[in-house]
């Protein structure tokens, strides 16, 4: 805007005849140049950053401050330190403490204890689903009920001492029903009886329904029964930090990119209807679609497509496949 003003009228002068603004001020932060092939829709997509992009991101992250405080955030200190702290355990690395001030150390202590409380909470959830599956007439696996006993041995101390009052100060936006689950889970842990998990059934059910609505497994609905029948115990993470090693958005993008040049979806021209819902994934999928022009007075597509996965009794995938599209004349 200042540049525009300067081009439209004479620059204002101060009392001594000098310019009030010596130079035009850039109001936007300059971004690194886009990588080669950015404008090419057929170019590969990855998450690698050039050295300039890394420096830019490091500078920006280095400016972060703690919420409500001008002190540098712990993330800013870690970025400036350029350290790498791989941890063999699913816990926050102890090396982080060397960069932390007293307030950050308090937050790290609470985070570690909360992670151990959540690990027991995830095992409780798994045990509740198992219990309800037996009520539904399914096989009794007892995987998570057994895990609760080992989790008590490993995480009981941290889960019991977790300062939930201080946690609410650090994270004031946590919903009340989640705070209730945390408090009841901690009371359950302090009771020292892993087998008493069923007393948490109501609070866990309410919390899940509030968060997942129709996708909840603990609800007393036919949809929940169906969700429980589709339950895959091996995909349920019960570690302190839920790292989500599978099923992330990044992995989805990489999987889609791996199909480039190997998959083609044929569709009749003019018959592809865009959904009214904004779906970002369509930007990745449209490159696989090839439209075929046909005279509908003479012929048209009659789509027949299926993606199938076969599983044996132990839920292990044994094969997969699919059918293509047939043209009908």
TINUZA-393325 format. One line per 10 residues: number of its first residue (from 1); their letters; for each residue z negated, x negated, y negated of C-alpha. Coordinates in steps of 0.05 Angstrom, whole numbers, plus 5000, padded with zeros to 4 digits. Example, Ala and Ser with C-alpha at 12.3 -4.5 7.8 and 13.67 -1.06 7.14 Angstrom:
BEGIN
1 = as = 4844 4754 5090 | 4857 4727 5021
***
This chain:
BEGIN
1 = xxxxxxxxxx = 5000 5000 5000 | 4985 4943 4953 | 5053 4913 4967 | 5085 4980 4951 | 5047 4985 4886 | 5068 4915 4867 | 5141 4932 4877 | 5136 4996 4835 | 5099 4972 4773 | 5075 4910 4739
11 = xxxxxxxxxx = 5015 4876 4770 | 4951 4893 4729 | 4921 4834 4690 | 4850 4815 4676 | 4821 4801 4607 | 4846 4730 4608 | 4917 4751 4626 | 4912 4732 4699 | 4930 4775 4759 | 4872 4816 4787
21 = xxxxxxxxxx = 4900 4806 4857 | 4928 4738 4868 | 4959 4756 4936 | 4977 4819 4972 | 4925 4834 5026 | 4948 4850 5096 | 4909 4912 5119 | 4929 4908 5193 | 4910 4854 5243 | 4972 4817 5266
31 = xxxxxxxxxx = 4984 4822 5341 | 5015 4768 5384 | 5089 4777 5397 | 5105 4820 5457 | 5124 4783 5521 | 5196 4770 5540 | 5228 4832 5570 | 5178 4880 5539 | 5233 4927 5516 | 5269 4926 5583
41 = xxxxxxxxxx = 5249 4987 5625 | 5272 4952 5688 | 5230 4889 5676 | 5169 4876 5719 | 5100 4897 5697 | 5038 4855 5706 | 4972 4841 5672 | 4980 4767 5660 | 4967 4744 5588 | 4999 4686 5552
51 = xxxxxxxxxx = 4955 4633 5520 | 4965 4664 5451 | 4945 4733 5478 | 4883 4702 5510 | 4864 4668 5444 | 4874 4732 5405 | 4831 4773 5453 | 4778 4718 5453 | 4774 4719 5377 | 4767 4794 5374
61 = xxxxxxxxxx = 4715 4798 5429 | 4677 4742 5395 | 4666 4788 5335 | 4628 4841 5375 | 4557 4857 5354 | 4503 4897 5388 | 4502 4972 5373 | 4461 4983 5310 | 4450 4909 5301 | 4488 4852 5268
71 = xxxxxxxxxx = 4468 4802 5322 | 4525 4778 5367 | 4534 4819 5430 | 4522 4784 5496 | 4596 4794 5513 | 4614 4756 5449 | 4569 4698 5469 | 4599 4696 5539 | 4670 4696 5511 | 4654 4639 5463
81 = xxxxxxxxxx = 4621 4600 5520 | 4684 4608 5562 | 4642 4607 5625 | 4660 4637 5692 | 4604 4663 5735 | 4628 4687 5803 | 4571 4716 5842 | 4571 4721 5918 | 4524 4780 5912 | 4539 4848 5881
91 = xxxxxxxxxx = 4489 4834 5826 | 4491 4809 5754 | 4494 4732 5757 | 4430 4698 5735 | 4472 4649 5694 | 4481 4705 5642 | 4409 4696 5621 | 4423 4627 5592 | 4466 4660 5538 | 4419 4718 5525
101 = xxxxxxxxxx = 4367 4726 5470 | 4301 4763 5484 | 4332 4832 5472 | 4391 4816 5517 | 4345 4790 5572 | 4306 4855 5569 | 4371 4894 5576 | 4393 4850 5634 | 4327 4861 5670 | 4332 4936 5662
111 = xxxxxxxxxx = 4405 4934 5685 | 4388 4895 5748 | 4331 4943 5766 | 4375 5004 5750 | 4429 4976 5795 | 4380 4971 5853 | 4357 5042 5840 | 4429 5066 5839 | 4443 5030 5905 | 4388 5071 5938
121 = xxxxxxxxxx = 4415 5133 5902 | 4484 5123 5931 | 4454 5116 6000 | 4416 5181 5988 | 4480 5216 5969 | 4514 5191 6032 | 4455 5214 6074 | 4457 5283 6042 | 4531 5290 6056 | 4519 5268 6128
131 = xxxxxxxxxx = 4464 5320 6136 | 4507 5376 6108 | 4565 5355 6153 | 4520 5365 6214 | 4502 5434 6187 | 4577 5447 6182 | 4584 5429 6256 | 4613 5359 6246 | 4594 5295 6282 | 4526 5265 6263
141 = xxxxxxxxxx = 4542 5194 6241 | 4473 5174 6213 | 4506 5115 6178 | 4473 5125 6111 | 4406 5148 6138 | 4402 5081 6173 | 4425 5047 6109 | 4368 5079 6071 | 4317 5042 6113 | 4350 4974 6100
151 = xxxxxxxxxx = 4359 4991 6026 | 4285 5006 6019 | 4270 4937 6047 | 4319 4903 6000 | 4317 4943 5935 | 4251 4981 5934 | 4216 4932 5887 | 4270 4933 5833 | 4281 5008 5839 | 4207 5023 5833
161 = xxxxxxxxxx = 4195 4981 5771 | 4258 5004 5734 | 4237 5024 5663 | 4272 5091 5656 | 4242 5103 5587 | 4273 5038 5561 | 4337 5055 5597 | 4343 5120 5557 | 4334 5081 5493 | 4390 5034 5512
171 = xxxxxxxxxx = 4435 5091 5536 | 4415 5153 5496 | 4477 5192 5516 | 4459 5197 5590 | 4458 5272 5607 | 4391 5303 5622 | 4411 5321 5693 | 4427 5248 5707 | 4360 5226 5679 | 4327 5278 5724
181 = xxxxxxxxxx = 4363 5249 5785 | 4341 5178 5766 | 4268 5200 5757 | 4266 5239 5822 | 4299 5182 5860 | 4249 5132 5833 | 4191 5178 5853 | 4222 5183 5922 | 4227 5107 5927 | 4155 5098 5905
191 = xxxxxxxxxx = 4134 5146 5960 | 4158 5095 6011 | 4189 5145 6060 | 4264 5136 6068 | 4267 5195 6116 | 4243 5243 6061 | 4311 5243 6025 | 4322 5318 6034 | 4274 5334 5978 | 4327 5305 5931
201 = xxxxxxxxxx = 4380 5355 5955 | 4374 5405 5897 | 4374 5354 5840 | 4432 5315 5870 | 4472 5379 5882 | 4462 5403 5811 | 4480 5336 5781 | 4543 5330 5823 | 4566 5401 5807 | 4556 5387 5733
211 = xxxxxxxxxx = 4598 5323 5737 | 4651 5342 5788 | 4652 5418 5786 | 4700 5440 5842 | 4704 5371 5873 | 4629 5369 5890 | 4612 5358 5963 | 4539 5380 5960 | 4553 5450 5933 | 4543 5514 5973
221 = xxxxxxxxxx = 4616 5534 5971 | 4675 5537 6019 | 4711 5485 5977 | 4651 5438 5986 | 4655 5448 6062 | 4728 5427 6059 | 4710 5367 6016 | 4656 5346 6066 | 4705 5352 6124 | 4750 5302 6088
231 = xxxxxxxxxx = 4693 5254 6076 | 4709 5181 6093 | 4643 5142 6101 | 4678 5075 6097 | 4700 5089 6025 | 4630 5104 5999 | 4601 5044 5963 | 4525 5035 5967 | 4519 4966 5935 | 4478 4955 5870
241 = xxxxxxxxxx = 4541 4945 5828 | 4597 4993 5846 | 4655 4944 5839 | 4707 4995 5863 | 4748 4943 5902 | 4799 4997 5921 | 4829 5056 5886 | 4829 5029 5815 | 4882 5046 5763 | 4904 4973 5761
251 = xxxxxxxxxx = 4916 4973 5836 | 4955 5038 5829 | 5001 5007 5777 | 5011 4946 5821 | 5026 4989 5881 | 5078 5028 5842 | 5109 4963 5817 | 5114 4938 5889 | 5160 4997 5904 | 5210 4975 5851
261 = xxxxxxxxxx = 5279 4969 5883 | 5253 4997 5950 | 5244 5071 5935 | 5292 5120 5903 | 5278 5194 5892 | 5339 5239 5887 | 5335 5301 5845 | 5385 5353 5824 | 5406 5345 5751 | 5375 5396 5706
271 = xxxxxxxxxx = 5324 5417 5758 | 5269 5368 5742 | 5216 5408 5704 | 5165 5369 5663 | 5093 5389 5672 | 5058 5419 5612 | 5000 5371 5624 | 5005 5302 5593 | 5008 5254 5652 | 5014 5181 5635
281 = xxxxxxxxxx = 5034 5162 5705 | 5101 5197 5695 | 5122 5138 5651 | 5117 5094 5713 | 5148 5143 5762 | 5210 5163 5722 | 5245 5096 5738 | 5248 5116 5812 | 5284 5181 5799 | 5359 5187 5803
291 = xxxxxxxxxx = 5391 5252 5783 | 5452 5279 5820 | 5500 5325 5785 | 5522 5384 5828 | 5560 5449 5815 | 5509 5502 5832 | 5565 5551 5845 | 5583 5511 5906 | 5522 5471 5929 | 5451 5450 5911
301 = xxxxxxxxxx = 5392 5410 5936 | 5344 5442 5984 | 5286 5392 5981 | 5248 5377 6044 | 5199 5320 6035 | 5134 5301 6068 | 5086 5242 6066 | 5042 5237 6127 | 4986 5193 6152 | 4960 5195 6223
311 = xxxxxxxxxx = 4887 5179 6239 | 4852 5172 6306 | 4782 5196 6321 | 4750 5136 6286 | 4786 5151 6221 | 4829 5089 6226 | 4900 5097 6201 | 4948 5084 6259 | 5016 5100 6227 | 5049 5130 6167
321 = xxxxxxxxx = 5118 5155 6149 | 5159 5206 6112 | 5223 5246 6109 | 5276 5244 6056 | 5314 5299 6019 | 5368 5341 6050 | 5428 5368 6012 | 5450 5438 6028 | 5521 5464 6017
***
